[in-house]
Amino acid sequence: MDKLLIQGGNRLEGEIRISGAKNAALPILCASLLVREPLVLTNLPHLNDVATMIRLLTNMGVASTLDGAEAGVTLDANGLTEAVAPYELVKTMRASILVLGPLVARWGEAKVSLPGGCAIGARPVDQHIKGLQAMGAEVHVEAGYIHAKAPAGGLKGARICTDMVTVTGTENLMMAATLANGETIIENAACEPEVVDLANCLIAMGAKIEGAGTDIIRIQGVSALHGAEHAVMPDRIETGTFLCAAAITGGNVVLQGTSATYLEAVTAKLVEAGCTIGGDAHCITIQAPSRLKSVSFRTAPYPAFPTDMQAQLMAVNCLAEGTAIIKETIFENRFMHAVELMRLGADIHIDGNSAAVKGVEKLEGAIVMATDLRASAALVIAGLAAQGETLIERIYHLDRGYERIEEKLARLGASVRRVR
């Protein structure tokens, strides 16, 4: 099993390119199930989750052709053979649930294993099921599988108000609605940029969608979609992670192929901590002071501070001047990284969904264990600034969401390498 060995203390300097967004790529890959013509995607990140999703689609009969030069893939679902997502492929990746809506909409039925993924708390799929039922589908959960079947004549447009804001739920129902009869209105919809990116891809395929990026999305169903080309948006969480890595090391870094547009809640906190941030529509620059100031924050749905950046900014606060109060409101079990940060010398106190982080003068390298994807990133960030060697175990979590992170950090001057 791979591990990451970091010799801390190097100031990050230089320029790297940010990869395409994992959380946008996964639903867009599933959108290929809606059409009989090829869907060409570029700017795909080379990640385990992306590879798993392509394997899942291939298992259903979707033909895929990779284009390494363009970081792309062509998907052709004309030869779709079955609408089953087996446990063996779904168990490691929660986003597999995103095949449910497209399959029911086009194939008329689906059998999808209940998904797995990071153990960061309950993320129920009941909103996906309730939305499909509102559109006329018959849905049963049996033996660990979701069985869904569209009514005769296909799904029907409906007014759906989700009980909670759910990104994958919004995406699943939006894809299903593109081929439903009549108008579907999704209220309390997720507003994340990745939802907008999926909508843009679906519109390029012929879908009629209005309101993506707001809490009310309207979809006029069409009889069929067609093939298209689409470039996946840059990964805002990878962007934020590298900004935090630069901040904690007092670095001066340029991130190409990304924008601060989707990261205002994160960049505002880094500016509050003492960093200078600039850039344009295609890059972000950050210059950090030698000692940061602690910044308190609260996670909430977009456009508020993202839960996927909570662990990384907690790591930054570990060496900042003062005490930060962090409130996690999205997942009830997302402070598991705090214990591992304390192994490096961090001063953190957890009380329910709140964490008090008192900045210390130094962190010291140690052996730590990654517990989930973003926790892994937090340990990398802390290790970059810790004195001595930090060895991070179970980095298969890291490989689910970061493309060649050790190579990118090395280009910025970090001493980091993968060991087996």
BADREN-954751 format. One record per residue (C-alpha): residue in three letters; x, y, z. Coordinates in steps of 0.001 Angstrom, whole numbers, plus 500000, padded with zeros to 6 digits. Layout:
BEGIN
rovo_east_north_up
ALA_X_Y_Z
...
***
This chain:
BEGIN
rovo_east_north_up
MET_500000_500000_500000
ASP_501390_503395_499001
LYS_502383_506017_501561
LEU_503506_509623_501231
LEU_506788_510742_502802
ILE_507191_514481_503360
GLN_510266_516326_504583
GLY_508730_519511_505930
GLY_510038_523042_506048
ASN_510261_524030_502373
ARG_508585_527229_501201
LEU_506393_526584_498161
GLU_507209_528706_495133
GLY_506469_528434_491433
GLU_503619_527566_489099
ILE_501419_524522_488482
ARG_498231_523743_486535
ILE_495023_522730_488293
SER_493218_519634_487004
GLY_489593_519241_486009
ALA_487050_518918_488799
LYS_486344_515417_490058
ASN_482952_516446_491426
ALA_481968_517838_488027
ALA_483478_515020_485960
LEU_481628_512178_487692
PRO_478036_513322_486992
ILE_479002_514456_483488
LEU_480402_510993_482746
CYS_477023_509577_483815
ALA_475261_511978_481444
SER_476616_509832_478585
LEU_473929_507259_479514
LEU_471250_509667_478296
VAL_472259_509567_474606
ARG_472886_507121_471796
GLU_475531_509371_470242
PRO_479110_509982_471459
LEU_479799_512414_474291
VAL_483329_513868_474122
LEU_484765_515166_477389
THR_488067_516964_477917
ASN_489986_518253_480946
LEU_489198_515064_482858
PRO_491370_514506_485925
HIS_493331_511236_486063
LEU_491864_509969_489328
ASN_490826_506630_490763
ASP_487207_507751_491054
VAL_487105_508805_487397
ALA_488642_505482_486330
THR_486128_503612_488502
MET_483210_505493_486958
ILE_484449_504715_483430
ARG_484780_501035_484397
LEU_481233_501097_485737
LEU_479922_502593_482491
THR_481942_500116_480438
ASN_480443_497286_482465
MET_477028_498488_481306
GLY_478066_498395_477664
VAL_479242_501983_477174
ALA_482207_502138_474780
SER_485010_504444_475917
THR_488035_505795_474042
LEU_490670_507660_476020
ASP_492583_510644_474661
GLY_495630_511202_476844
ALA_496768_514302_474970
GLU_493548_516171_475754
ALA_492967_514524_479146
GLY_489725_513360_477606
VAL_487434_510483_476816
THR_484773_509711_474216
LEU_481802_507766_475575
ASP_479304_505999_473336
ALA_476274_504504_475094
ASN_474500_503397_471904
GLY_475343_499781_472763
LEU_474103_499942_476363
THR_473498_496322_477396
GLU_472240_496456_480970
ALA_471112_498936_483577
VAL_472851_497389_486565
ALA_475494_499007_488788
PRO_476943_496098_490822
TYR_478199_496346_494387
GLU_481746_495402_493368
LEU_482135_498649_491401
VAL_479916_500890_493522
LYS_481205_500056_497001
THR_484233_502387_496870
MET_482564_505438_495329
ARG_479433_507189_496486
ALA_479028_509083_493194
SER_477997_505804_491528
ILE_474435_506662_492546
LEU_474525_509199_489690
VAL_473828_506476_487122
LEU_470351_505971_488622
GLY_468557_508977_487121
PRO_469958_508676_483578
LEU_469278_504921_483437
VAL_465652_505204_484539
ALA_465103_508112_482131
ARG_466534_506413_479035
TRP_466461_502666_479735
GLY_463233_502725_481724
GLU_464628_500925_484752
ALA_467757_500523_486833
LYS_469262_498342_489536
VAL_471919_500257_491448
SER_473784_499092_494543
LEU_473631_501383_497537
PRO_476899_503333_497329
GLY_480021_503543_499487
GLY_482782_506164_499725
CYS_484379_508165_502521
ALA_483147_507433_506059
ILE_482415_511058_506952
GLY_478844_510683_508043
ALA_475391_509801_506784
ARG_474643_510823_503213
PRO_471268_509209_502526
VAL_469923_508644_499011
ASP_466287_509078_500030
GLN_466038_512416_498216
HIS_467054_510737_494944
ILE_464371_508099_495471
LYS_461625_510549_496487
GLY_462350_512700_493439
LEU_462105_509761_491038
GLN_458903_508624_492721
ALA_457450_512105_492219
MET_458227_511650_488515
GLY_456200_508433_488477
ALA_458919_505838_489024
GLU_458314_502747_491107
VAL_461254_502357_493491
HIS_462138_499597_495956
VAL_465250_499013_498057
GLU_466000_495309_498372
ALA_469105_493340_499338
GLY_471315_496435_499193
TYR_470107_497520_495755
ILE_467838_500314_494546
HIS_465363_498956_491974
ALA_463688_501731_489989
LYS_461282_501455_487072
ALA_459716_504237_485025
PRO_455958_504173_484316
ALA_454628_503252_480899
GLY_455448_506109_478554
GLY_458438_507241_480616
LEU_459066_509573_483513
LYS_456724_512520_483966
GLY_457629_516077_484863
ALA_456961_516994_488474
ARG_457486_519638_491108
ILE_460150_518353_493506
CYS_461143_520106_496721
THR_464012_518294_498426
ASP_464018_518086_502215
MET_467686_519037_502266
VAL_470184_520564_499862
THR_471833_517652_498075
VAL_474328_518058_495237
THR_474161_514517_493847
GLY_470401_514464_494393
THR_469993_517653_492358
GLU_472256_516266_489628
ASN_470501_512895_489464
LEU_467041_514411_489237
MET_468146_517049_486745
MET_469521_514353_484413
ALA_466376_512249_484778
ALA_464162_515254_484051
THR_465848_516022_480725
LEU_463999_513077_479124
ALA_460796_513260_481202
ASN_457457_514254_479711
GLY_456676_517865_480578
GLU_458261_520310_483001
THR_460176_519408_486140
ILE_460875_522014_488814
ILE_463503_521211_491439
GLU_463163_523436_494508
ASN_465793_523713_497244
ALA_468273_522681_494555
ALA_472023_522698_495165
CYS_473730_525792_493743
GLU_477289_524425_493470
PRO_479348_525281_490364
GLU_479594_521568_489572
VAL_475790_521486_489189
VAL_476087_524387_486735
ASP_478833_522575_484823
LEU_476618_519503_484460
ALA_473731_521698_483314
ASN_475989_523339_480700
CYS_476965_519909_479379
LEU_473323_518771_479257
ILE_472327_521969_477449
ALA_475064_521280_474880
MET_473395_517867_474452
GLY_470052_519496_473720
ALA_468480_519719_477179
LYS_466280_522677_478148
ILE_467398_523823_481585
GLU_466980_527155_483349
GLY_468059_528283_486800
ALA_471145_526112_487363
GLY_473197_527837_490051
THR_470055_528971_491897
ASP_467829_527071_494314
ILE_465084_526598_491694
ILE_465902_524688_488501
ARG_463383_524271_485684
ILE_463768_521503_483100
GLN_461574_521073_480046
GLY_461802_517436_479030
VAL_462716_516587_475443
SER_462160_513385_473476
ALA_465889_512772_472919
LEU_469306_514309_473519
HIS_472276_514219_471168
GLY_476042_513915_471361
ALA_478206_516904_472287
GLU_481630_518067_473397
HIS_482315_519552_476817
ALA_485382_520640_478820
VAL_485137_519872_482545
MET_485527_522902_484820
PRO_488670_523308_486983
ASP_488683_521679_490398
ARG_487938_524364_492980
ILE_488770_522031_495882
GLU_492174_521140_494438
THR_492670_524872_493891
GLY_491812_525620_497514
THR_494045_522819_498745
PHE_497097_524212_496952
LEU_496244_527709_498188
CYS_496297_526368_501754
ALA_499575_524537_501103
ALA_501122_527787_499882
ALA_499671_529700_502836
ILE_500999_527404_505576
THR_504524_527423_504092
GLY_504680_531209_503564
GLY_504761_530537_499847
ASN_504434_532472_496601
VAL_502519_530353_494075
VAL_500695_530709_490751
LEU_497872_528271_489961
GLN_497042_528101_486248
GLY_493848_526854_484608
THR_491599_527896_487481
SER_489784_530925_488855
ALA_488841_532439_492185
THR_485255_532840_490936
TYR_484075_529651_492653
LEU_486276_530060_495729
GLU_485355_533418_497179
ALA_484495_532005_500615
VAL_487919_530311_500791
THR_490020_533144_499357
ALA_488293_535617_501686
LYS_489447_533566_504695
LEU_493009_533329_503374
VAL_493086_537097_502878
GLU_491775_537469_506443
ALA_494648_535230_507539
GLY_497142_537646_505969
CYS_497652_536312_502413
THR_497653_538429_499282
ILE_495600_536855_496504
GLY_495323_537995_492890
GLY_494896_536600_489412
ASP_492358_536672_486584
ALA_489808_534421_484904
HIS_492462_531792_484178
CYS_494818_531809_487160
ILE_495161_532578_490870
THR_498238_533937_492638
ILE_498914_533757_496370
GLN_501658_535324_498458
ALA_501666_534355_502125
PRO_503318_536003_505150
SER_505766_534183_507410
ARG_503071_533805_510115
LEU_499365_533657_509483
LYS_496497_534850_511671
SER_493860_532390_512873
VAL_490533_532521_511036
SER_487234_531115_512281
PHE_484670_529779_509832
ARG_481502_527739_509453
THR_480777_525252_506685
ALA_477510_525517_504764
PRO_476176_524847_501259
TYR_477553_526911_498359
PRO_478276_529820_498160
ALA_479268_529588_501835
PHE_482482_527923_503009
PRO_482645_524387_501539
THR_482821_521372_503818
ASP_485384_519896_501408
MET_487838_522660_502451
GLN_487254_522448_506196
ALA_490089_520006_506931
GLN_492630_521930_504835
LEU_491962_525277_506515
MET_491997_523570_509915
ALA_495543_522446_509094
VAL_496497_526029_508220
ASN_495065_527257_511522
CYS_497272_524816_513426
LEU_500281_527123_512887
ALA_498459_530458_512819
GLU_498580_533114_515514
GLY_495541_532977_517782
THR_492603_530603_518177
ALA_490102_529655_515483
ILE_486616_528230_516015
ILE_485468_525893_513251
LYS_481862_524725_512945
GLU_481016_521796_510659
THR_477340_521824_509685
ILE_477247_519455_506704
PHE_478595_516104_507977
GLU_478470_514904_511567
ASN_481695_512900_511452
ARG_484141_515130_509637
PHE_486697_515937_512327
MET_488528_512609_512154
HIS_491625_514371_510805
ALA_491914_516412_514028
VAL_493294_513452_515985
GLU_495960_512874_513340
LEU_496879_516569_513262
MET_497344_516377_517031
ARG_499919_513634_516452
LEU_501939_516330_514688
GLY_501629_518625_517700
ALA_498466_520578_516870
ASP_496362_521998_519722
ILE_492766_521102_518832
HIS_489723_520592_521048
ILE_486565_519028_519628
ASP_483102_519666_521067
GLY_480366_518106_518959
ASN_480339_519837_515600
SER_482770_522539_516738
ALA_486557_522566_516905
ALA_488783_525080_518681
VAL_492215_525278_517055
LYS_494909_527154_518968
GLY_497904_527954_516810
VAL_501240_526508_517972
GLU_504779_527656_517199
LYS_505718_524466_515370
LEU_504521_521074_514219
GLU_506758_518017_514277
GLY_506741_515192_511764
ALA_505203_511841_512698
ILE_503464_508821_511223
VAL_499824_509668_510568
MET_496905_507891_508913
ALA_494483_509332_506378
THR_490828_508662_507219
ASP_489111_510183_504169
LEU_489850_512186_501041
ARG_490009_515729_502430
ALA_491560_514568_505713
SER_494417_513245_503562
ALA_494900_516689_502055
ALA_494949_518278_505510
LEU_497731_515928_506622
VAL_499752_516742_503500
ILE_499388_520467_504188
ALA_500424_520072_507819
GLY_503329_517794_506847
LEU_504676_520420_504431
ALA_505141_522824_507342
ALA_506104_520330_510060
GLN_509711_519917_511183
GLY_511246_516623_510144
GLU_509573_513730_508327
THR_505865_513049_508106
LEU_504723_509672_506775
ILE_501080_509547_505671
GLU_499525_506099_505473
ARG_496419_504985_503537
ILE_496832_507589_500812
TYR_494515_505667_498519
HIS_491991_508190_499852
LEU_494171_510971_498438
ASP_494327_509342_495021
ARG_490542_509482_494781
GLY_490564_513266_494514
TYR_494030_514616_493660
GLU_495877_514025_490412
ARG_499594_513353_490978
ILE_499645_515632_494021
GLU_503208_514658_494953
GLU_504477_515662_491491
LYS_502728_519019_491610
LEU_504039_519754_495103
ALA_507559_518745_494046
ARG_507374_521255_491175
LEU_506665_523912_493792
GLY_509746_522936_495790
ALA_508290_520531_498331
SER_510249_517473_499431
VAL_507604_514783_498977
ARG_507647_511329_497467
ARG_505482_508263_497227
VAL_506804_505135_498934
ARG_505529_501556_498804
***
